[in-house]
């Protein structure tokens, strides 16, 4: 199966720089690990909640509605899984698919960045919203839509709404986890900050939902979807 004019999922990341209040606030979004296979994600352990005391964020980005988008370049393993399942992906709403990657416009949210050496955990907090876009997976008369993606940078998780054949199936469900072990250094393009390299993986909850809906057991937990990139307007 070729994903020409079809979708993928989300890019998110890490970095350090000035235009960087924003880039910095996204920097610790995803945990890193010394060595992991590209086909599986690491086991995520919740950070212990430590008292915030009088800690003040080093940077606060109160409004992310300036955009621009979160993208995901689809991995061959995800394409192969869709082929085995006989599933056809497609963009939904404002999402687009071009050159092997999906793009989901950022519509809002906020981020606060605390000193990594301080006591506040997680030291990146907030959310990155993508209302009005998503992807669909269809097979025969069955169509599953995953929309309204919401990234929680502190937990390295992506949530979204799920519908089956137009009927709501789950709201704000945990769909994908994000791993920054292959994250590249921050770069800038004009006034935008670009963070690339985080891998996107199907969560156990999403795998179970897809297996149940399409009556299969071929969708594994932590299936690699692709490599994510977040591009954010800094002005």
Secondary structure, DSSP 8 states (H G I E B T S, - for coil): ---TT------------STHHHHHHHHTTS---S---TTS------------TT---SEEE---TT-EEEEEEE-HHHHHHHHHHT-EEEEEET-EEETTEEEEE--EEEEEE--TTSS-SSSEEEEEEEEEEEEEEEETTEEEEEEEEEEETTTTEEEEEEEETTEEEEEEEEEEEEE-TT----EEETTEEEEEEEEEEE-HHHHHHHHHHTT-S---TT-EEEEEEEEEE--
